[in-house]
Amino acid sequence: MWKLKERYKQIGDLAFINGHKYSVPHNKKYTRSFCDRLVSLYNSEWPDAPFATFYEALKNFYNIDINYNSLRLILKQYGIKPPRSWSTKEKQLHKPRKERPCEGELLQLDASTHDWLMNDTYISLHGAIDDATHTVTGLYFCENECRLGYNEVLRQTWIKYGVPEAVYIDRHSSFVKNKRKKNFTLTERLEYSKNEKTHFNDLCKALNIEVILALSPQGKGRIERLWQTLQGKLPYIFRYLHIDTLDKANIFISQWLDDFNSRFSISASSPVYKFTPLPKHFDLNYRLSVKFTCRTNSRGHFLFHDCEFILDAPKKDFRHFELCLSESFGIKAYMSGQWYNVRLAENILQDTISDKMPGVEKSLIARYLLNDLHSDYA
């Protein structure tokens, strides 16, 4: 009564009238034509997209500002159901892992194979996320989950943020050897895998990065959850923007990632910054490449996966060198601290029965060595 008395002194009889009496509810204030337009846009350009993705698209691509709950109610009134239905099945509980307090203290690495371009072709998106701030430090598309993709994610991370203290990875062949270890316990197998001789382990030792192997996908829960979020956004954005190749997808993702991080990143619980800059004179191109030891013959030719190549060097006969593959520079030879170009001897890549060249390497050679040639590439 005291509150009503004070309001009456200020505004008179309006004190006894509900403040919402003359306002229009959010779900009633949109006209029928406006609702029809929303439904038409959804059905024609964003079919099967999650409602949250369509809500963001309305603001970003159509300049339409609408309340999310109102949009959800409008779509449901027109008989459109959310594409994702949450299961009521009781979930298996896992022991939670406490997040690291400092940014740069732990980086989770993983890849997700999915129909990202919505063309019935499954490709892999490689990514890294900081455990403390949930900042996605790098994303890169490749045909398969491979070292080439992970190297580009590390390149993006090291250049923009720095070198982390530790990385959390699974037991994929990109990181560890897949040979069976029958006589070892699980703990012994993990410890052995962390210390075995691989390109990735050598790279981490050179930069004093601790390698932590996950026992299960739930151990890397932060990046596993990231894949769910991205799978509900990126394929529908790609379809709307007509992005249908890996190159276009990688160009878009490099421009889009900062906006994504601004919306989903959080502050670390500790202000200490654990990312460290790369050491001086650290050859990033050489370190972040997949290397093979080769030797030329008397003509300067060499074989790589049953394909004949030519080394372009002043002295190229009977030379030992490292053949380096990278998504950034393609395929080059590294010899005595210098880079040299290589080229196909016959400008052709032909599959044979004994050929074991991975598809990602063939694609790399085709893009960098056969891009301007009318070759019979298979």
C-alpha positions in Angstrom: 0.0 0.0 0.0 2.8 2.4 0.8 4.3 1.7 -2.7 0.9 2.3 -4.4 0.5 5.5 -2.4 3.8 6.8 -3.6 3.1 5.9 -7.2 -0.3 7.6 -7.0 1.3 10.8 -5.8 3.7 10.7 -8.8 1.4 9.6 -11.7 -2.1 9.7 -10.4 -4.7 7.1 -11.5 -2.2 5.4 -13.9 -0.7 3.8 -10.7 -3.5 1.3 -10.6 -3.2 0.3 -14.3 -1.0 -2.6 -15.4 2.0 -1.3 -17.3 1.7 -3.9 -20.0 -2.0 -3.1 -20.7 -1.4 -1.2 -24.0 1.8 -3.0 -25.1 1.8 -5.6 -27.8 3.3 -9.0 -26.9 6.4 -10.0 -28.8 4.7 -13.0 -30.5 1.8 -10.8 -31.6 3.5 -7.7 -32.9 4.6 -9.1 -36.3 2.3 -8.9 -39.3 1.2 -11.9 -41.3 3.2 -10.8 -44.3 6.4 -10.5 -42.2 5.9 -14.0 -40.7 5.3 -15.4 -44.2 8.5 -13.8 -45.4 10.5 -15.4 -42.5 9.0 -18.8 -43.3 9.7 -18.4 -47.0 13.3 -17.5 -46.3 13.8 -20.5 -44.0 12.3 -23.0 -46.4 14.0 -21.7 -49.6 17.5 -20.7 -48.4 18.0 -22.2 -44.9 16.1 -25.5 -44.9 16.9 -27.8 -41.9 19.2 -25.2 -40.3 19.1 -24.9 -36.5 16.8 -22.1 -35.4 19.8 -20.3 -33.7 21.7 -20.4 -37.0 18.8 -19.0 -38.9 18.3 -16.3 -36.2 22.0 -15.2 -36.7 21.6 -15.2 -40.5 18.6 -12.9 -40.3 20.8 -10.3 -38.6 24.0 -10.8 -40.6 22.6 -11.3 -44.1 19.1 -9.8 -44.2 19.3 -7.0 -41.6 16.2 -8.3 -39.9 16.1 -7.8 -36.1 13.7 -10.1 -34.3 13.5 -11.7 -30.9 14.8 -15.3 -30.9 11.8 -16.7 -28.9 9.4 -14.9 -31.2 11.2 -16.4 -34.3 11.0 -19.9 -32.7 7.3 -19.5 -32.0 6.6 -18.2 -35.5 8.4 -21.1 -37.2 6.6 -23.6 -34.9 3.2 -22.1 -35.7 3.9 -22.8 -39.4 4.6 -26.4 -38.6 8.4 -26.2 -38.8 10.1 -28.3 -36.1 13.6 -27.8 -34.8 16.0 -30.0 -36.8 17.8 -31.0 -33.5 15.7 -32.7 -30.9 17.3 -33.2 -27.6 17.3 -36.7 -26.3 15.5 -37.4 -23.0 17.7 -40.5 -22.6 19.7 -40.4 -19.4 23.3 -39.5 -20.3 26.3 -41.3 -19.0 28.1 -39.3 -16.4 31.8 -38.7 -16.8 34.2 -37.3 -14.2 34.7 -33.7 -15.2 38.2 -32.3 -15.8 38.9 -28.9 -14.2 39.8 -26.3 -16.9 43.3 -24.8 -16.8 43.3 -21.3 -15.2 45.8 -19.6 -17.6 45.5 -18.8 -21.3 48.0 -20.8 -23.2 48.5 -23.4 -20.5 46.7 -26.1 -22.5 45.6 -26.4 -26.2 43.2 -29.1 -27.3 43.8 -30.4 -30.9 41.3 -32.5 -32.9 39.6 -32.9 -36.2 36.0 -33.4 -37.3 35.0 -35.4 -40.4 31.6 -34.2 -41.7 29.7 -33.2 -44.8 30.8 -29.6 -44.2 30.1 -28.4 -47.8 26.7 -30.3 -47.9 27.6 -32.1 -51.2 27.7 -35.6 -49.8 31.5 -35.5 -49.6 33.0 -35.9 -46.2 36.0 -33.6 -45.4 37.9 -32.9 -42.2 38.0 -29.7 -40.3 41.2 -29.5 -38.1 41.0 -27.2 -35.1 42.6 -26.0 -31.8 40.9 -24.4 -28.8 42.4 -22.9 -25.7 41.3 -24.7 -22.6 41.0 -21.7 -20.3 39.4 -19.1 -22.6 37.5 -21.3 -25.1 39.2 -19.3 -27.9 39.5 -21.2 -31.2 43.1 -20.5 -32.1 43.0 -22.1 -35.6 40.8 -23.9 -38.1 41.7 -25.5 -41.4 39.9 -27.8 -43.9 41.6 -30.8 -45.6 40.3 -33.8 -47.5 41.2 -36.1 -44.7 42.5 -35.8 -41.1 46.2 -35.5 -41.6 49.4 -33.8 -40.5 49.1 -31.2 -43.2 45.9 -29.9 -41.7 47.2 -30.0 -38.1 50.4 -28.1 -39.2 48.3 -25.3 -40.6 46.3 -25.0 -37.3 49.6 -24.9 -35.4 50.9 -22.2 -37.8 47.8 -20.0 -37.2 48.1 -20.5 -33.4 51.9 -19.8 -33.2 51.8 -16.7 -35.4 48.7 -15.1 -33.7 48.9 -16.3 -30.1 52.2 -18.0 -29.5 53.4 -21.4 -28.3 51.3 -23.2 -25.6 52.7 -25.0 -22.6 50.9 -28.3 -23.4 48.8 -29.9 -26.1 45.9 -32.3 -25.5 45.6 -34.8 -28.4 44.1 -38.2 -29.2 46.0 -41.3 -30.5 45.5 -40.5 -34.2 48.2 -41.5 -36.6 49.0 -37.9 -37.2 50.5 -37.7 -33.7 51.5 -41.3 -32.7 52.5 -44.5 -34.4 49.7 -47.0 -34.8 51.8 -50.1 -34.2 50.2 -52.5 -31.6 51.6 -52.6 -28.1 50.2 -55.9 -26.8 52.4 -56.4 -23.8 51.9 -52.9 -22.3 49.2 -51.7 -20.0 47.1 -48.7 -21.0 49.2 -46.3 -18.9 52.4 -47.7 -20.3 51.1 -47.5 -23.9 50.2 -43.8 -23.4 53.6 -43.0 -21.9 55.4 -44.9 -24.7 53.4 -43.1 -27.4 54.3 -39.7 -25.9 58.0 -40.5 -26.1 58.3 -42.4 -29.4 60.0 -40.9 -32.4 57.5 -39.0 -34.6 57.4 -35.7 -36.4 54.9 -34.3 -34.0 56.8 -35.3 -30.9 60.1 -33.9 -32.3 58.3 -30.7 -33.0 56.9 -30.4 -29.5 60.3 -31.3 -27.9 62.0 -28.5 -29.9 59.5 -26.0 -28.4 59.3 -27.6 -24.9 55.6 -28.4 -25.4 54.2 -31.1 -23.1 52.2 -33.8 -24.9 49.1 -35.1 -23.2 47.2 -38.1 -24.7 43.5 -38.4 -24.1 42.0 -41.7 -22.9 38.6 -40.9 -24.4 36.8 -38.2 -26.5 35.3 -37.0 -23.2 38.8 -36.0 -22.1 38.8 -33.4 -24.9 35.3 -32.4 -24.2 35.8 -28.7 -24.9 36.8 -29.2 -28.6 34.3 -32.1 -29.0 31.6 -29.6 -28.0 33.0 -27.1 -30.5 32.4 -29.5 -33.3 28.7 -29.7 -32.4 28.4 -25.9 -32.5 30.3 -25.6 -35.9 28.3 -28.4 -37.5 25.2 -26.5 -36.7 26.5 -23.3 -38.3 29.1 -23.6 -41.0 27.4 -26.0 -43.5 24.3 -23.8 -43.7 26.4 -20.7 -44.1 28.5 -22.4 -46.8 25.3 -23.4 -48.7 23.9 -19.9 -48.5 27.1 -18.3 -49.7 27.7 -21.0 -52.4 31.0 -22.0 -50.9 31.7 -25.4 -52.5 35.5 -26.0 -52.4 38.1 -26.4 -49.7 40.0 -23.3 -50.8 36.8 -21.1 -50.5 36.0 -22.6 -47.2 39.5 -21.9 -45.8 39.4 -18.3 -47.0 36.0 -17.8 -45.4 36.9 -19.4 -42.1 40.0 -17.3 -41.7 37.9 -14.1 -41.9 35.0 -15.5 -39.9 36.9 -16.9 -36.9 37.5 -13.6 -35.1 33.8 -12.8 -35.0 33.1 -16.3 -33.7 35.7 -15.9 -30.9 34.3 -12.5 -29.9 30.9 -14.1 -29.2 32.0 -17.4 -27.5 35.3 -16.8 -25.8 35.5 -16.1 -22.0 38.0 -14.6 -19.7 40.6 -16.9 -18.1 40.3 -17.3 -14.3 44.0 -16.3 -14.0 45.5 -13.2 -15.7 48.8 -15.0 -16.3 49.4 -15.4 -20.1 51.2 -18.7 -20.8 51.6 -18.4 -24.6 55.3 -17.7 -25.5 56.6 -16.3 -28.7 58.4 -18.5 -31.3 62.2 -18.6 -30.9 64.2 -16.4 -33.1 65.5 -18.0 -36.4 62.8 -20.7 -36.1 62.1 -21.9 -39.6 58.4 -22.2 -39.6 58.0 -23.5 -43.1 60.6 -26.3 -42.5 59.3 -27.3 -39.1 55.6 -27.3 -40.1 56.0 -29.6 -43.1 55.7 -33.3 -43.7 59.2 -34.5 -44.6 60.5 -37.4 -46.7 64.1 -38.4 -47.4 64.8 -38.7 -51.1 67.8 -39.1 -53.4 68.3 -38.1 -57.1 69.8 -40.2 -59.8 72.4 -39.1 -62.4 69.8 -36.9 -64.2 68.5 -35.2 -61.1 65.3 -37.2 -61.1 63.8 -39.0 -58.1 60.8 -41.1 -57.3 58.1 -40.3 -54.8 55.2 -42.7 -54.5 55.9 -44.2 -58.0 55.8 -40.7 -59.6 59.0 -39.2 -61.2 60.0 -35.7 -60.2 62.9 -33.4 -61.1 64.9 -31.4 -58.6 65.6 -27.8 -59.8 69.0 -27.2 -58.2 72.5 -26.2 -59.6 74.0 -29.5 -58.6 71.2 -32.1 -58.7 72.8 -35.4 -59.5 73.1 -38.0 -56.7 71.9 -35.6 -54.0 70.3 -36.5 -50.7 67.6 -34.0 -49.6 64.3 -33.7 -47.7 61.1 -33.4 -49.7 58.8 -31.1 -47.7 55.0 -31.0 -48.2 52.9 -28.1 -46.8 49.5 -26.6 -47.4 51.2 -23.2 -47.3 53.9 -23.6 -50.0 53.1 -26.9 -51.7 56.0 -29.2 -52.3 59.6 -28.2 -52.2 63.1 -29.7 -51.6 65.2 -28.7 -48.6 68.9 -29.2 -48.9 71.9 -27.7 -47.0 69.6 -25.0 -45.4 68.3 -23.9 -48.8 64.9 -24.4 -50.6 64.6 -25.7 -54.1 61.7 -26.2 -56.4 60.6 -29.6 -57.7 58.5 -30.4 -60.7 56.9 -33.5 -62.3 59.0 -35.1 -65.0 56.0 -35.8 -67.3 53.4 -33.4 -65.8 51.2 -36.3 -65.0 49.9 -38.1 -61.8 48.6 -41.5 -62.7 47.2 -44.0 -60.2 48.8 -47.5 -60.3 48.0 -50.6 -58.4 51.2 -50.3 -56.2 50.7 -46.6 -55.7 50.2 -45.7 -52.0 50.2 -41.9 -52.2 47.6 -40.5 -49.8 44.8 -38.5 -51.4 45.8 -35.3 -49.5 49.3 -35.5 -51.0 48.0 -36.0 -54.5 45.7 -33.1 -54.1 48.6 -30.9 -52.9 50.7 -31.9 -55.9 47.8 -31.3 -58.3 47.2 -27.8 -56.9 50.8 -26.6 -56.8 52.4 -28.5 -59.7 49.6 -29.2 -62.1 47.4 -26.1 -61.5 48.1 -24.4 -64.9 48.6 -27.6 -66.9 46.0 -29.7 -68.8 47.2 -32.9 -67.3 45.7 -36.4 -67.1 45.4 -36.2 -63.4 43.7 -39.2 -61.8 
